[in-house]
Every structure is written in structure tokens, then in C-alpha cells.
Amino acid sequence: MTGSPMVLCSEWVSFASLNGDDFGLSVTSVCCSQAEFNGNPDSLFFNDGKRRIDFVLVYEDESKHASEKKGSQRRREFFEGSLMNLGVELEAAQSVMDEKLVYVKVHVPFEVLCTYAEVLHIKLPIQPNDLAQQSSTYNCFTRHFYPSEDVIAKEPDFFTAPFRKDQLKCFYVKDREQFFTPAVRSRMAYYILSRAPYDVKGSMKKFGISKLLDGGVYKAAYPLHDSRFNVKSKEPGCPNERFLLYNEWAHPKSFYKMQPLDLIRKYFGEKIGIYFAWLGFYTVMLTLAAAVGLGCFIYGYTTRESSTWSKEVCDPQIGGEIIMCPQCDKICPYWRLNTTCESSKRLCVFDNYGTLVFAIFMSVWVTLFLEFWKRYQAELEHDWDTVEFLQQEEQPRPEYEAKCIYERVNPVTQEKEKVPHTACGKCMRVSCGISTVLFWVLLIIASVVGVIVYRLAMFITFSAKLRSDLKYSKELEPFKEYVTPQMATSITSSIISFIIIMILNNVYEKVAIWITDFELPRTKTEYENSLTLKMFLFQFVNYYSSCFYIAFFKGKVVGYPGKPVYWFGAFRNEECDPGGCLTELTTQLSIIMTGKAVWNNIQEVLLPWVKNLIFRHCTQVGSEKVIPRWEQDYQLQPIGKLGLFYEYLEMVIQFGFVTLFVASFPLAPLLALFNNLCEIRVDAWKFTTQSRRVVPEKAQDIGAWQPILQGVAILAAIIAFTSDMIPRLVYYWAFSVSPYSDGSEHTMTGFINSSLSIFYIDHFNNESRPTVDTPYWYRDFRNPPGHPNQYEYSIHYWHVIAAKLAFMIVVEHIVYFTKFILSYMIPDVPEALKEQIKRERYLTQVILHETNIKHFKELMKPVADNLLDDIEEPELDLKL
């Protein structure tokens, strides 16, 4: 037999100070059993081979150190004694790889599982479901891409009901050991661990494995994977679900396959299952948006040379004769419009008539996506039996229960209950949270202002030095047309913005968690929703503020050459290129989206892989030693406290980029599609190979992310202001013909002249007067010199503003009209599914009723037989 001898997991412990009324503990002495590792690396059981390991606790044996931590040892012994008094069985094993580590294996017996299954209202099978399953059009299309049923068998369907221990015979129990799945067992084990006390001082009780992990009493707590990810387990009866998930889901060779969502849900729980279902559905819906966006890009690329406005800019007789204003005071030179010829052609690739149509399409697409997702989510709720989850199953958080010291009358039951704070205290906590979030939002705005000041200062520097450096440097001469002061300023400021975003994200995460902990939400769902709203509000402002500045503010409030607008009285506000700010917005989006994707992959893939590699190297043992399953899993990385939060956040931020700024970057859906195809497999690889098995959790939907997505969809209507196509359309339909022009036919000829205004050199003030005297043009819609309202906004400007507002209102109404029509024609829950749910509920009630009657008859049969015997005996006496 290989391995080291087992050690005692706790000494004899006395619980004289425990209150047995609250925790079911009595004054007794218990001791954790001792055993030795049996040499089977695939074993998921205690050494007797019968009791399944439902959870593993890891701690460092203080007796191996000179300075023994008596406090930690006492709390650990108290905690383990509490578990055993609750009926949980423990077995300790010393580490094969590190003699300082001790692994405590946790087994929850069947009777205890039944007790907590009733407490948690867990739904369990009562009879196989023999109703015909409804097949949707979506499933008919995708079923050809699912893994073969010979490899991943289809999950059996059952009628289910909330478990009741006194009605055990009503439930479909073929095998007591298989009745509760490993995921359900781990979930109940964690529930017990989260509520077992580890210290009692007077009336104050401290409990929960989370506090012990935070305090270093235990180093880790996790359920076991059922096998290695790349090798099948030799354990008899092992389903090897981890191995199947890796080969059919996480492996790169399976990139074209649909996700085995039922197996994901069975192995990791509904919460992770619903995330991957949403991510997969979003990716499938992106294919249509990506195809239309790619078509729009191809149209722009093929028409860039024939575009009227780019021709006018590049024409030596038009753009070459237009001398533009200096873009900063005194030191900036005049420049000819045709120097922006290449940037004008690039702009036409992304900003054309097709872009405007694509923007309208995306407004409709986002509505379709949300409506069809709600419908698909309803089907998953039914298939995964989470329709009534929130009303029945979710229990208060241990952190909430631990601080319940005030009494109030429950408005529903009219009974007294304990709460952690008064109404005034709750208001104070919520106000503190709101104030903190607002402070950090203002901090982001301050950082954006700092980046703007950087842009203004560096633009002056680049304008003064960059052009001269390029002019006199032969090596840099080929880049002269591409490296402009605007481009250099845009790229450097985008990089700085991204760095600031990442720094603020890391700091604010800790603040948001602290504030949410301070608010003390009652349930895990309320906690996650509160944290999600705080984090997303911050992240929304953090990620989008610089893009919103470029799209909606840059170049809008610059004044005119004789009266420019200054920041802090020193920095002249920056202007857009004659073609608009769209190119700069595209640069900003590209840097942030690409940088975020690279950074997330480093965090999600590279760092866990490197950490696991280093850990294995540092704890490397001889090849002759066999490492048990629990030690193999300990080498993996734990899932963070925020769980799936950053996975959702990454996708929702991407969703915002795809919908809000699609007019400036029609390739965004295509890039998002490629990213998501990789993201699904990367997340799957991370969960199956690099991370410890997560504690399975129930979830009915995607939580607070649903209203957030709906809010982003509403904001999609503002895309009109990010496109310069509307000013061109205004010119084509209104200003290219009489009375604003001499032409009789609508045309784009002359648009460049109409989009520029002229300024007389005599009207310069001394602060902004250039060193060279010559008249020039500037980008704006203002009245010319000599007009009664010279340099005021012209009628053309107000036409453009009205057109943008009209377009936004039209798009908004299209979105709401589409939403209304879809809601009416395609309900969130299909009618067939409603009927099936009603049918299943009815049959479930009938089955339970009949089973109860049958059980009652079995109980009453001996009584009835005795009564019959008592009645027949007197008759017999009379006859005699």
C-alpha cells in the first residue's frame, strides 16, 4: 500500500458552550476517523469504497511549525465537530506531496441529504416523463452539430416535485446512491458547510466555511472532479463527465459543434449552464449581424474611389485649392484639404450609405436578439426545472443570517423574524453604497478630462514637431500621409485611456465588493444583482466615456477661428478632421476592444496555466508516488468570488460596442463573432482543465444582466449622432437644389464646400492669430463674413441637427414597434410550452396524490385486517 499514514483531523472536542436549540448540537465528544490512502488515484470515495466524497477541505497542519496557531486549530476542531454533530462524516488524509497539508474528505449520508433536500426544496424525479417533447425550429437546424448521442447520451426526462422526506416512496428511487446526483450532493454539502458554526461566544455565533477560508483556517474547499480531463477514470461506474466535456466541448477540434448544454448543466450546475447557453445563443445571433456588417464594409471598400466627397477632397482643383485653418494657436501651420485624401478614402470605407442602413438594421437586430433570447430562456427554464426556483429554493446567505439581531414582523406571514438592520440602518447602508458609486463615477469623469487635456497639449506638440520631423527625415517619408498629429494623438491617448481603465477596474472591484458586503443583501441572487449593477454602472462609464466623448462631444463645441473655445483658459478645444471624427472613433474602439480581449485572455488562459505549471513544478514528487484525486484538484486554480461576473461583463461590454457604435465600425459584429467562437472554447477549457470544480448553483435566468442588455438596446437609438452620413443626406435632399443651390437635380457635387465655412484673417484675435496672413476655411456650418449674423450657426446647421434628431426618433420608434410586434406575435413563453408545463404540473399532482393514497392504503391495511378479524370472531362465537 502506497502513501503516507493518515493524521487525526481533529482532537476530542467538547461542545459544552454550544446552543443545541439553534444548530442541533448537543454536549458530546466526537472524533474524525483515520484512514490511509488506498493507492487508487481515481477514487472518489472514502477508503471503504462505499461513502462518496462530496467535498474536500484542505488545511496546513500547524504542528509542523514552531509557532503553532492555537486559534486556527481550535476553530477548525470546533467546526469539524459541528459538522459531525450535524450528521456529516469526515475522513482525514495527509498529503502525499506535502506533509504539511491535510485533506479532510466530507461525506453527507443519505438521511442527511434527504433532510437538506427538503430544506432547500430541491426538485427530484417522481416518474419518467412520457410526454412527447416539443422541437423548436432552432433545434431542428442545430441538431446536426450536436455531439453524437453514442458519446454523450441524452439526459432522461422526469416529472419532478419538491422533495419531502416523509414522502420518499413517492419519488423515483432506483438506487439510493444515485438518487442524488454528484452536483446536487456537492450543493447540499456546501450549504451545510456554510452554516456549521466554528465559534460561539455567549449569544454570538460565528459560522460558515467562507469566513474560515478568509481567515486562513482552511486553505481551500472544493468538490471533486470526477476524472482527469484527458484520461478516462478506471473507477467502476464513473461517468467520466469531465473527460466527455473536454473532448466534445472544450477541445479545439470541437469548435464547430454545438455545446452539450444538458451535460454542462448536470456537471457544473444551472448557473454556469445558463451562461454558456446565453453566450452560445448570442454568438449564433451574431452571425446574421456579422454577415450584414461584412457586406456593408465590402460595399464601402469597393466604392471608396468613386465616392463624390472623397473625390472632391482628393481633387487638386477642389481640395488642393482649399486652404484650411490652423488647428491650434500661433504655431500650427495652414494646410491644404487634399492632404487628408487617404484618410478621406478610409473614412468612406466605414461611413457610407450602407453604414446608415446597417445602423438601422442593428437597432432591429438587438430587439430580435433580446426577444428570442427570452423565448429560448423560457424553454431552458422548463427543461432544467427552474421555473419556480426563486420562489421556493433560495435561502438567506450565511453572512446575512449571522448578523440578524433585530426583530420585525414579516409582512407576508405576520410572524416575528430576525433581520440584520432596522429600516433606518438599511437606508443608511444603501445611501452609502450609492454615494460611493457616484464618487467613483465622478473619478472616471475626472480621468477622462485628464486624458482630454493630454490630447489638447500633445496635439499642439505633435503639430509643431511631428510634421517637421517627417519632412526632414527620409526614413519616415513614406509614413508622412499616415502619421498625422491627429492620428498620433488619437493612438497615444487611446492607449493611456485603456491603461487607466484597467487600473480603475482593479481598484473599484474591491470597493464594490466591500460596499455590497456592507449592504448585506439577503440572498445570493440579491447580492449578485446588487454587485452587478454597481460594477456595470462603473464599467459602462469607464469603458464608454472616451468613446462617447469622441462620438458626441469632440469637434462640437470648438467655437470658430476668431473665437475658439478653451479648456481651463489655456488649451484650445480640439477639432475633428474635415471628414469627421469617425476615423478616430474607429481607432479608439479598435484599441479598447482588442486590448480588452487580449488582457482578458491573458487573465483567463495564460495566468491560470502559468500558475498551475509553477505549482506542479514546485510540488513535484517522484514518479513512483501515486497522487490521489483530491490532491490533483488542489493543484488547480480556484474560481474567484465574483464567479461568472467578469465573463458576463466582458460580453455585455462587447454587446455595447457592437450596438452603440456600429455606425463607426461595421466590422464590430464580425470581430465579436470570431472573439466569441474562441471565448466559448477558452471558457470551456478553463472550467474543465485549469479550475477546480465549482460548487453547482441554481439559476433561473441571467439575472441583472437582462435589464442591463435591455437598457443598452434602448441606447442603440443614439447611433444617428455617430455617423456623418446624415449631413450628406441633408445636403443631397435639401441643399443641392433650389433655393439653396442653383442646381435642379439632387447631387452630392459641392458637398465639401457646403460643409466648410470661410473666415477672414482680419477677424483673428491676437491670442489665436497665426504667424502667416492668408484667408482660410474651417469645418462648420456657420454664416460667412458680411452676413448680418456672421459666424453664427447657419440654417444648414439646424437642418442637420433636426435630421439627426428625426433619425434618432424614427429609429427609436422602429425599435419599440418591432419590440411590440414581436411581443404580440411571439410570446416569451411559447403556447405549446405553456400547455406542456400545465400538463406536467397536473400529472405531477395526480402521481403524488395516487402515490400518497397507495402509501396510505399500505399503512392502513394491517389496521383494516385487525378490524376484520375482530368483527369475524364474535360471529364465530355466536354460531358455536
MOCOR-V575286 format. One line per field, one symbol per residue. ss: DSSP state (H for helix, E for strand, C for the rest). Layout:
# MOCOR-V575286
ss = ???
This chain:
# MOCOR-V575286
ss = CCCCCCCCCCCCEECCCCCHHHHCCCCCEECCEECCCCCCCCCCECCCCCCECCEEEEEECHHHCCCCCHHHHHHHHHHHHHHHHCCEEEEEEECCCCCCEEEEEEEECHHHHHHHHHHCCCEEEEEECCCCCCCCHHHHHHHHHCCCCCCCCCCCCEEEEECCHHHHHHCCCCCHHHHCCHHHHHHHHHHHHHHCEEEEECCEEEECHHHHHHCCCCCEEEECCCCCCCCCCCCCCCCCHHHHHHHHHHCHHHCCCCCCHHHHHHHHCHHHHHHHHHHHHHHHHHHHHHHHHHHHHHHHHHCCCCCHHHHHHHCCCCCCCCEECCCCCCCCCCEEHHHHHHHHHHHHHHCCHHHHHHHHHHHHHHHHHHHHHHHHHHHHHHHCCCCCHHHHCCCECHHHHHCCCEEEECCCCCCEEEECCCHHHHHHHHHHHHHHHHHHHHHHHHHHHHHHHHHHHHHHHHHHHHHHHHHHCCCCHHHCCCCCHHHHHHHHHHHHHHHHHHHHHHHHHHHHHHHHHHHCCCEHHHHHHHHHHHHHHHHHHHHHHHHHHHHHHCCCCCEECCEECEECCCEECCCCECCECHHHHHHHHHHHHHHHHHHHHHHHHHHHHHHHHHHHHHCCCCCCCCCCHHHHHHCCECCCCCCCHHHHHHHHHHHHHHHHCCCCCCCHHHHHHHHHHHHHHHHHHHHHHHECECCCCCCCCCCCHHHHHHHHHHHHHHHHHHCCHHHHHHHHHHHCCCCCCCCCCCCCCCHHHHCEEEECHHHCCCCCCCCCCCCEEEECCECCCCCCCCCCECHHHHHHHHHHHHHHHHHHHHHHHHHHHHHHHCCCCCHHHHHHHHHHHHHHHHHHHHHHHHHHHHHHHHHHHHHHHHHHHHHHHHHC
